[in-house]
């Protein structure tokens, strides 16, 4: 490999590839946010819901954990969203049928399945007597869960949540198959024209590594900030 040519290819592609990292970050943040909004209610439903609720949520979890993200991207972008945009013109008007929206939807729905299990495990580590004590004080289940159970569970879930971040970040590279101009898509495009696929792939891998390190570091900082002294997951069991 000619290192001079490789370095020149990286320097020429640097602005274009760095702009792709912002699309990657947007994908990850959107997917994590959607997964969080859905994952918490799903976890609560699995722990405290009725039997049919638990079975329905369990089916959802198995579906999105069992079907590869790549397959889901094709099904949603070329199937479901295409049908919805034809049936409901407003879907296309607001851009919900775009490749970017499809990628966030797929990654978010998949993340919700995994995050629900993270939060479910955190909820189950808490002493079960807390909910009974809240009921004895006259609290409704909704109030007890939202003000007593979830604040503790969310703290305990942060270490596992950081793992989910790294998984979503790596899965976001698959969004190139439906045309999202994220980091991997731009890397392939530049490599095809510069004929320097290996150094550009190594640089893209370095960028993913940096994004992973920064995200996990930020979540560890959040974990330390919200940690209750003397209270850990081990102590909650």
Secondary structure, 3 states (H helix, E strand, C coil): CCHHHHHHHHHHHHHHHHHHHHHHHHHHHHHHHHHHHHHHHHHHHHHHCCHHHHHHHHHHHHHHHHCCHHHHHHHHHHHHHHHHHHHCHHHHHCCCCCHHHHHHHHHHHHHHHHHHHHHHHHHHHCCCHHHHHHHHCCCCHHHHHHHHHHHHHHHHHHHHHHHHHHHHHHHHHHHHHHCCCCHHHHHHHHHHHHCCHHHHHHHHHHHHHHHHHHHHHHHHHHHHHHCCCCCCHHHHC
